[in-house]
């Protein structure tokens, strides 16, 4: 995988959780089927990406984040899981073995990000005490988006760029039987 491809995958992962454009990220760009297709386009094989994404999508069919809960980060599983699977030469069934732990890892990151984001509400409170509506709006938007960008783009870019070698090394070390068992 080339660096520009890893950067594009990182950007799409950021884009999937951001309000650009018009808040469509969660409703369209986070779905593993869409993630797989887009990742496949970036990596030059949209058919394989779509097959891997569709297979991962089965895990997240009933994905609901009611009350702020996050059972798994389906976008992380979709973008990074598809990229790692395609770059490592894994099939769709073996990609499922990557999707579940990546989704759970994304949940941990999400909870950490939301915990840090609670600070921004206090910043907005300071502007609200001064009746500064513009300040409240900016505090509810700008710091959260900057932090989202920092949490998502560089980390996923590096994971997509350096991850395939780690996945190949893990498969070589553990053997093909472990992937068969996990899938």
Secondary structure in CASP SS format (residue, H / E / C, confidence):
PFRMAT SS
TARGET T0000
AUTHOR 0000-0000-0000
METHOD secondary structure of the structure
MODEL  1
X C 1.00
X C 1.00
X H 1.00
X H 1.00
X H 1.00
X H 1.00
X H 1.00
X H 1.00
X H 1.00
X H 1.00
X H 1.00
X H 1.00
X H 1.00
X H 1.00
X H 1.00
X H 1.00
X H 1.00
X C 1.00
X C 1.00
X C 1.00
X C 1.00
X C 1.00
X C 1.00
X C 1.00
X H 1.00
X H 1.00
X H 1.00
X H 1.00
X H 1.00
X C 1.00
X C 1.00
X H 1.00
X H 1.00
X H 1.00
X H 1.00
X H 1.00
X H 1.00
X H 1.00
X H 1.00
X H 1.00
X H 1.00
X H 1.00
X H 1.00
X C 1.00
X C 1.00
X H 1.00
X H 1.00
X H 1.00
X H 1.00
X H 1.00
X H 1.00
X H 1.00
X H 1.00
X H 1.00
X H 1.00
X H 1.00
X H 1.00
X C 1.00
X C 1.00
X C 1.00
X C 1.00
X C 1.00
X C 1.00
X C 1.00
X C 1.00
X H 1.00
X H 1.00
X H 1.00
X C 1.00
X C 1.00
X C 1.00
X C 1.00
X C 1.00
X H 1.00
X H 1.00
X H 1.00
X H 1.00
X H 1.00
X H 1.00
X H 1.00
X H 1.00
X H 1.00
X H 1.00
X H 1.00
X H 1.00
X H 1.00
X H 1.00
X H 1.00
X C 1.00
X C 1.00
X C 1.00
X H 1.00
X H 1.00
X H 1.00
X H 1.00
X H 1.00
X H 1.00
X H 1.00
X H 1.00
X H 1.00
X H 1.00
X H 1.00
X H 1.00
X H 1.00
X H 1.00
X H 1.00
X H 1.00
X H 1.00
X H 1.00
X H 1.00
X H 1.00
X H 1.00
X H 1.00
X H 1.00
X H 1.00
X H 1.00
X H 1.00
X H 1.00
X H 1.00
X H 1.00
X H 1.00
X H 1.00
X H 1.00
X H 1.00
X H 1.00
X H 1.00
X H 1.00
X H 1.00
X H 1.00
X C 1.00
X C 1.00
X C 1.00
X H 1.00
X H 1.00
X H 1.00
X H 1.00
X H 1.00
X H 1.00
X H 1.00
X H 1.00
X H 1.00
X H 1.00
X H 1.00
X H 1.00
X H 1.00
X H 1.00
X H 1.00
X H 1.00
X H 1.00
X H 1.00
X H 1.00
X H 1.00
X H 1.00
X H 1.00
X H 1.00
X H 1.00
X H 1.00
X H 1.00
X H 1.00
X H 1.00
X H 1.00
X H 1.00
X H 1.00
X H 1.00
X H 1.00
X H 1.00
X H 1.00
X H 1.00
X H 1.00
X H 1.00
X H 1.00
X H 1.00
X H 1.00
X H 1.00
X C 1.00
X H 1.00
X H 1.00
X H 1.00
X H 1.00
X H 1.00
X H 1.00
X H 1.00
X C 1.00
END
